Each structure stands twice: as C-alpha cells, then as structure tokens.
Amino acid sequence: MRRFGFQARGSDHLVEGKPPGDPLVEGKPPGQTHDTYHKYPPIVRIKLDSSLKANDINDGDDVYFQCDVQANPEAFVSWYKDGKELHPETTTAIFFPSGRSLVLRSVTRNSAGEYSCAAFNTEGKSTSEPLMLEIMCESKCSAFNLL
C-alpha cells in the first residue's frame, strides 16, 4: 500500500476542496490572513450611490442606497427608515432592485430620515450605522429637517 503526503505551502489555495477564485474563498472577513474557510456574522455598511452628493439631494430626485455586506454564509438584507423596517411598495415608490440596494423614487421631504440596513445569516446579525437623508426643498417648501 502506498501512502501519499501533502504539505500546504503559502502558494497553495485549496480550501475545503474549493478552487482558487471561488467566491466563498474570496469573501473572507477583513484581516483574515490564512486560507481557510470560516463562517462569520455579517459586517455591514450603508452608503449612498457614488453618483449622489449627500448635501445635494432635492425634492423629486431618485435616491440610491447600497448595503455593503461581508458575510459567510451569504446574508439576507433588510432596510430600515427611522428604525422601522421598509417593504417594497409601488405606492410609495420604494423598491429593492437587488437585496443589497434600495431605491427611493421621486423623494419628497417626507422621505427625509435615518436609513440603515441590517444583514443576518446563521452566524449572527449586524446593523449599519444610520445614514441621515436630508431633502433640499424648492422655495415653496418650508424649512425641514434642520439640525
């Protein structure tokens, strides 16, 4: 009977039978330096779409949020405004083109508030820091959301 041995080197990238470039291998949490497959709870951050300027969102604009999530296994995302969960609704022009993005169509001053996203998987749940959305109104609007 012959025996075979294998010693991993730094250049070997086999992770529980997963080939190099496998998304589950590449999705390691920040700071993880070894090439092993670990489950971990979500790390979450909310941001406005890069095409938007936070201090220049006007009444009638469309607003796009992104929820950056690092998690393993894959996480499910929920969206919140002022601490209350949002649900897609055609009447209020809120929809989720993907689980990790939120679109508000034709915002009004009622759209202003604190937005956040939360992600959960079998390892835990994490909620982003809130992002304050302020809507600049035309001169016909009264001052709103002054801090």
Number of C-alpha atoms within 10 A of each C-alpha: 3 3 4 5 4 5 5 8 7 7 7 10 17 14 15 10 7 13 12 13 10 10 10 18 19 11 17 20 16 8 6 9 8 9 16 13 16 15 16 17 21 27 21 21 20 22 19 17 16 10 8 14 9 16 10 11 18 17 18 16 16 15 21 17 22 19 23 18 24 19 26 22 17 18 23 15 22 20 25 16 18 14 13 11 13 17 13 15 10 9 6 13 13 18 17 18 10 10 15 20 21 24 19 19 17 15 20 19 19 11 18 17 17 16 24 26 30 24 27 22 18 14 13 13 17 18 19 19 15 18 19 15 19 22 24 20 16 11 7 6 11 9 12 13 14 5 3
